[in-house]
Amino acid sequence: MRMDLLVKKSALAETTMMAAKLPEIGEGEIELKVDLFSLTANNVTYGAFGDFLKYWQFYPAPDATWGRVPVWGFATVTASKSDSAKVGERVYGYLPMSTLFRLKPGARRHGGFADESPHRAGLAPVYNGYTFNTDDPLYARDTEALQVLFRPLFITSFLIDDFLADNEYYGASQVVFSSASAKTSYAAAQLLKARGDVKVIGLTSPGNVAFTKELGFYDRVVPYGEIGSLDGSVSTVFVDIAGDAGVRAAVHKQFVENLKYSCAVGATHWDAPRPDEKLPGPQPQMFFAPSIVQKRIADWGGPGFQQRVGEAWRAFLPTAARTTNVVEGVGLEAAAKVFADLAMGKTRPSNGHVIRLAQE
């Protein structure tokens, strides 16, 4: 019997539990037990863009009203009818908020495999890869919590930094982040600050200003209500992690033609009103990380991409440890509460929530 945590697609703060009886494992399949996963604003973004970017399709739910939000974490193989994975082996990858799940591994190579389940054939390949702990250059047992919290976010941050630098910041001299206290934002801000090419400004809610300033990655931290204090004559790139229409409009109106690029990354403010308004300046462009990954793998090769990410990740780990209070919950009930709090914006930016599922 499998237990699933389902999220209401139209109201992400609403969750429910559902039991599912599983048929006998099929030929070529494996069954895995979910061990540990993180819950961050990134997962709320998966829900907010679930239809548009097909996140709901990775682990379909039986009722279209509800969805299974994917998470990043570790899972252990408990049954196998595949030559690609043995019982007892542990992987890192894209999991459901469920006690158990099944995959159909392709050939084992480069320390892992890709899921070849038919329903995932047309989905972004980067989400279909699973890496064995024993062959994972980024894995360390004593930093598992930080890995599940930051690894997926950090890769997005790495890609934002790389994308902007590769495009020479679209001619801008500063980069402005919304939701600056979010882990994706401040990891990207740290990388940009290390380059030293542009000024980095963070926008955040008044309650998060002190935390965001203490990070030390932003040249200036500005509450949302003071966007008008920014110099509109400065050429700027806007990296929108919040997805809040009001904040986005305020930034566009402040910079107008001096806004060189508007990059829509996330939706931490998923419940903010989204009026269909024509914005001054460039129209927001969706940043879809898997597409950038595929480009860089083509440019650098798979091992080259992993090497660059690995070097940046190891350099970032001390920052992750310094800035994060790891809060561990146990069981899907704990996951339901944390996810609802994230969806309602009730979590502290200094906390990093991980869920360990109780042994069945």
C-alpha positions as CSV (number, residue, x, y, z in Angstrom):
1,M,0.0,0.0,0.0
2,R,1.3,3.4,-1.0
3,M,0.3,6.7,0.8
4,D,0.3,9.9,-1.3
5,L,0.2,13.5,-0.3
6,L,-1.9,15.3,-2.8
7,V,-2.1,19.1,-3.4
8,K,-5.2,20.9,-4.7
9,K,-4.2,22.4,-8.0
10,S,-6.4,25.5,-7.7
11,A,-5.5,26.2,-4.0
12,L,-2.0,25.0,-3.3
13,A,-2.3,25.4,0.5
14,E,-5.0,22.6,0.6
15,T,-3.7,19.0,0.8
16,T,-5.1,15.6,1.4
17,M,-3.8,12.0,1.9
18,M,-4.8,9.1,-0.3
19,A,-3.9,5.4,-0.1
20,A,-3.2,3.5,-3.4
21,K,-3.0,-0.2,-3.7
22,L,-0.2,-1.2,-6.0
23,P,-0.2,-4.0,-8.6
24,E,2.6,-6.5,-8.8
25,I,5.8,-4.9,-10.0
26,G,6.2,-5.1,-13.7
27,E,9.1,-6.4,-15.8
28,G,11.9,-3.9,-16.0
29,E,10.5,-1.8,-13.1
30,I,11.8,-1.0,-9.7
31,E,10.0,0.1,-6.5
32,L,11.6,2.6,-4.2
33,K,10.9,3.8,-0.7
34,V,11.2,7.5,-0.2
35,D,13.7,8.3,2.6
36,L,14.4,12.1,2.7
37,F,13.3,15.1,0.7
38,S,13.2,18.9,1.0
39,L,10.3,21.3,0.8
40,T,11.1,24.8,-0.4
41,A,9.5,27.6,-2.4
42,N,10.7,25.8,-5.4
43,N,8.1,23.1,-4.8
44,V,5.4,25.8,-4.6
45,T,6.6,27.0,-8.1
46,Y,6.2,23.4,-9.4
47,G,2.6,23.6,-8.3
48,A,2.0,27.1,-9.6
49,F,3.3,26.1,-13.0
50,G,2.2,22.5,-12.9
51,D,0.0,22.7,-16.0
52,F,2.1,25.1,-18.0
53,L,5.4,23.3,-17.5
54,K,3.9,19.8,-17.1
55,Y,5.2,19.2,-13.5
56,W,1.9,17.4,-12.7
57,Q,2.6,14.8,-15.3
58,F,5.7,13.3,-13.7
59,Y,3.6,11.5,-11.0
60,P,0.0,11.6,-12.2
61,A,-2.8,11.7,-9.6
62,P,-6.1,9.7,-10.1
63,D,-8.2,12.9,-9.7
64,A,-7.5,15.9,-12.0
65,T,-8.5,18.3,-9.2
66,W,-5.4,17.1,-7.2
67,G,-1.8,16.8,-8.1
68,R,1.4,15.1,-6.8
69,V,4.0,17.9,-6.4
70,P,7.5,16.5,-7.2
71,V,10.3,16.9,-4.6
72,W,14.0,16.3,-4.6
73,G,15.5,13.8,-2.3
74,F,16.8,10.3,-1.6
75,A,15.1,6.9,-2.1
76,T,16.1,3.3,-1.6
77,V,15.3,0.5,-4.0
78,T,13.0,-2.1,-2.2
79,A,12.1,-4.3,-5.2
80,S,13.6,-4.7,-8.6
81,K,12.9,-6.5,-11.9
82,S,15.5,-4.4,-13.7
83,D,19.2,-5.1,-14.3
84,S,19.9,-1.4,-13.8
85,A,19.2,-1.2,-10.0
86,K,19.5,-3.7,-7.2
87,V,17.5,-3.9,-4.0
88,G,19.2,-1.8,-1.3
89,E,20.8,0.7,-3.6
90,R,20.0,4.4,-2.9
91,V,19.5,7.2,-5.4
92,Y,19.1,10.9,-5.5
93,G,16.5,12.4,-7.8
94,Y,13.0,13.7,-8.5
95,L,10.5,12.0,-6.2
96,P,6.8,12.2,-5.4
97,M,5.5,13.1,-1.9
98,S,4.6,9.4,-1.4
99,T,5.9,6.5,0.7
100,L,6.6,4.4,-2.3
101,F,6.9,5.0,-6.1
102,R,8.0,3.1,-9.2
103,L,10.3,3.7,-12.1
104,K,11.4,1.9,-15.2
105,P,15.2,2.5,-15.4
106,G,17.0,2.6,-18.7
107,A,20.5,1.4,-19.0
108,R,22.8,2.0,-16.1
109,R,25.5,4.5,-17.1
110,H,27.4,7.5,-15.7
111,G,26.6,6.4,-12.2
112,G,22.8,6.4,-12.6
113,F,19.9,5.9,-15.0
114,A,17.0,7.7,-16.7
115,D,13.4,6.7,-16.0
116,E,11.9,5.4,-19.2
117,S,8.3,5.1,-18.0
118,P,6.1,5.8,-21.0
119,H,4.2,8.7,-19.4
120,R,7.5,10.6,-18.9
121,A,8.8,10.2,-22.4
122,G,7.9,13.7,-23.5
123,L,8.9,15.5,-20.3
124,A,12.1,17.4,-19.6
125,P,15.0,14.9,-19.5
126,V,16.8,16.6,-16.7
127,Y,14.0,15.5,-14.3
128,N,14.2,11.9,-15.4
129,G,17.7,11.2,-14.2
130,Y,18.6,9.4,-11.0
131,T,22.1,9.1,-9.5
132,F,23.3,6.3,-7.2
133,N,24.8,7.6,-4.0
134,T,27.8,5.4,-4.5
135,D,28.7,7.0,-7.8
136,D,27.5,10.6,-7.1
137,P,30.4,13.1,-7.0
138,L,28.2,15.6,-5.1
139,Y,27.1,13.1,-2.4
140,A,28.3,13.2,1.2
141,R,26.5,11.4,3.9
142,D,27.0,14.1,6.5
143,T,25.5,16.8,4.3
144,E,22.3,15.0,3.1
145,A,19.9,17.6,4.5
146,L,21.8,20.4,2.8
147,Q,21.9,18.4,-0.5
148,V,18.2,17.9,-0.7
149,L,17.6,21.5,0.3
150,F,20.0,23.3,-1.9
151,R,21.1,21.0,-4.7
152,P,18.1,21.5,-7.0
153,L,17.9,25.2,-6.1
154,F,21.6,25.7,-6.5
155,I,21.6,24.2,-10.0
156,T,19.0,26.8,-11.0
157,S,21.0,29.5,-9.4
158,F,24.1,28.3,-11.2
159,L,22.2,28.4,-14.5
160,I,20.8,31.9,-13.8
161,D,24.4,33.2,-13.2
162,D,25.7,31.4,-16.2
163,F,22.9,32.5,-18.5
164,L,23.2,36.2,-17.5
165,A,27.0,36.1,-17.9
166,D,26.8,34.2,-21.2
167,N,24.5,36.9,-22.5
168,E,26.7,39.7,-21.1
169,Y,23.9,40.8,-18.8
170,Y,22.0,42.1,-21.9
171,G,24.1,45.2,-21.5
172,A,22.9,46.0,-18.0
173,S,25.0,47.2,-15.1
174,Q,22.9,45.8,-12.3
175,V,20.7,42.7,-11.6
176,V,17.6,43.0,-9.4
177,F,16.1,39.9,-7.8
178,S,12.6,39.6,-6.3
179,S,12.1,37.3,-3.4
180,A,15.8,38.0,-2.5
181,S,15.6,36.0,0.8
182,A,14.7,32.8,-1.2
183,K,17.6,30.3,-1.5
184,T,17.5,30.3,-5.3
185,S,17.9,34.1,-5.3
186,Y,20.7,34.4,-2.8
187,A,22.7,31.5,-4.2
188,A,22.6,33.2,-7.6
189,A,23.4,36.6,-6.0
190,Q,26.5,35.1,-4.4
191,L,27.7,33.7,-7.7
192,L,27.1,37.0,-9.5
193,K,28.8,39.0,-6.7
194,A,31.8,36.7,-7.0
195,R,32.1,37.6,-10.7
196,G,32.1,41.3,-9.9
197,D,30.6,42.3,-13.2
198,V,27.4,43.9,-12.1
199,K,25.7,45.4,-9.0
200,V,23.3,43.0,-7.3
201,I,20.1,44.3,-5.7
202,G,17.6,42.3,-3.7
203,L,13.9,43.0,-3.2
204,T,12.1,41.4,-0.3
205,S,9.3,41.8,2.2
206,P,9.9,44.1,5.2
207,G,10.1,41.2,7.6
208,N,13.0,39.6,5.6
209,V,15.1,42.7,5.1
210,A,17.4,42.1,8.1
211,F,18.1,38.4,7.1
212,T,18.7,39.3,3.5
213,K,21.2,42.1,4.4
214,E,23.0,39.7,6.8
215,L,23.7,37.3,3.9
216,G,26.1,39.8,2.5
217,F,25.4,38.9,-1.2
218,Y,23.5,42.0,-2.2
219,D,24.9,45.5,-2.8
220,R,21.6,46.8,-1.6
221,V,18.4,45.3,-0.1
222,V,15.1,47.1,-0.8
223,P,11.6,46.4,0.7
224,Y,9.0,45.9,-2.0
225,G,7.3,49.1,-1.0
226,E,10.4,51.1,-1.8
227,I,11.0,50.0,-5.4
228,G,10.5,53.6,-6.3
229,S,13.7,54.5,-4.5
230,L,15.8,52.7,-7.1
231,D,17.5,54.8,-9.8
232,G,15.4,54.2,-12.9
233,S,18.1,55.5,-15.2
234,V,20.4,52.5,-14.5
235,S,20.4,49.7,-17.1
236,T,18.9,46.7,-15.3
237,V,18.1,43.0,-15.6
238,F,15.2,41.8,-13.5
239,V,15.2,38.2,-12.2
240,D,11.7,37.5,-10.9
241,I,11.7,34.6,-8.4
242,A,8.5,35.8,-6.6
243,G,6.1,35.8,-9.6
244,D,4.1,38.6,-8.0
245,A,2.4,40.7,-10.7
246,G,2.4,43.8,-8.5
247,V,6.1,43.6,-7.9
248,R,6.9,42.8,-11.5
249,A,4.8,45.8,-12.7
250,A,6.5,48.1,-10.2
251,V,9.9,47.1,-11.5
252,H,9.0,47.5,-15.1
253,K,7.4,50.9,-14.5
254,Q,10.5,52.1,-12.5
255,F,13.0,51.2,-15.3
256,V,10.9,51.2,-18.5
257,E,13.3,51.2,-21.4
258,N,16.3,50.8,-19.1
259,L,15.1,47.4,-18.2
260,K,17.1,45.3,-20.6
261,Y,15.7,41.9,-19.8
262,S,13.0,40.5,-17.6
263,C,13.6,36.9,-16.5
264,A,10.6,35.0,-15.0
265,V,12.0,32.2,-12.9
266,G,9.6,31.3,-10.0
267,A,6.4,31.9,-8.3
268,T,7.1,32.1,-4.5
269,H,4.2,34.5,-4.4
270,W,2.0,32.1,-6.4
271,D,-1.3,33.5,-4.9
272,A,-0.6,37.1,-5.7
273,P,-3.1,38.6,-8.3
274,R,-1.9,38.3,-11.9
275,P,-3.7,40.9,-14.0
276,D,-3.3,40.7,-17.7
277,E,-1.4,43.9,-18.0
278,K,0.8,45.1,-20.8
279,L,4.1,46.0,-19.1
280,P,6.4,48.8,-20.1
281,G,9.8,47.7,-21.3
282,P,10.7,44.1,-22.4
283,Q,8.1,41.4,-21.8
284,P,9.0,38.8,-19.2
285,Q,10.7,35.7,-20.6
286,M,10.2,32.3,-18.9
287,F,13.4,30.8,-17.6
288,F,13.2,27.1,-18.0
289,A,16.2,25.6,-16.4
290,P,16.1,22.2,-18.2
291,S,16.5,23.9,-21.5
292,I,19.6,25.7,-20.3
293,V,21.0,22.4,-18.9
294,Q,20.6,20.8,-22.3
295,K,22.4,23.7,-24.0
296,R,25.3,23.5,-21.6
297,I,25.6,19.8,-21.8
298,A,25.8,20.2,-25.6
299,D,28.5,22.9,-25.1
300,W,30.6,21.3,-22.4
301,G,29.6,17.6,-22.5
302,G,27.9,15.8,-19.6
303,P,31.1,15.4,-17.5
304,G,32.1,19.0,-18.1
305,F,28.8,20.3,-17.0
306,Q,28.9,18.1,-13.8
307,Q,32.4,19.2,-13.1
308,R,31.5,22.9,-13.3
309,V,28.4,22.5,-11.1
310,G,30.4,20.3,-8.7
311,E,33.1,22.9,-8.2
312,A,30.6,25.7,-7.7
313,W,28.5,23.5,-5.3
314,R,31.4,22.6,-3.1
315,A,32.3,26.3,-2.9
316,F,28.8,27.1,-1.9
317,L,28.3,24.4,0.8
318,P,29.8,26.5,3.7
319,T,27.3,29.3,2.8
320,A,24.5,26.8,2.8
321,A,25.5,25.6,6.3
322,R,26.0,29.1,7.6
323,T,22.7,30.5,6.4
324,T,20.3,27.6,7.1
325,N,18.7,26.2,10.2
326,V,17.7,22.7,9.1
327,V,14.2,21.8,10.4
328,E,13.4,18.1,10.1
329,G,9.9,16.7,10.1
330,V,8.8,13.1,10.1
331,G,6.1,11.7,7.9
332,L,3.7,12.9,5.2
333,E,1.6,14.7,7.8
334,A,4.6,16.9,8.6
335,A,5.1,17.4,4.9
336,A,1.5,18.6,4.5
337,K,1.9,21.3,7.1
338,V,5.2,22.5,5.8
339,F,3.9,22.7,2.2
340,A,0.8,24.6,3.3
341,D,3.0,27.0,5.3
342,L,5.3,27.5,2.2
343,A,2.3,28.1,0.0
344,M,0.9,30.8,2.4
345,G,4.3,32.4,2.9
346,K,4.5,31.5,6.6
347,T,8.0,30.0,6.7
348,R,11.1,31.8,7.9
349,P,13.8,32.3,5.2
350,S,16.5,31.1,7.6
351,N,14.8,27.7,8.0
352,G,15.3,24.8,5.6
353,H,12.6,22.1,5.8
354,V,13.4,18.5,5.2
355,I,11.0,15.6,5.6
356,R,12.1,12.1,6.7
357,L,9.5,9.4,6.1
358,A,9.0,7.0,8.9
359,Q,10.0,3.4,8.3
360,E,7.0,1.4,7.2
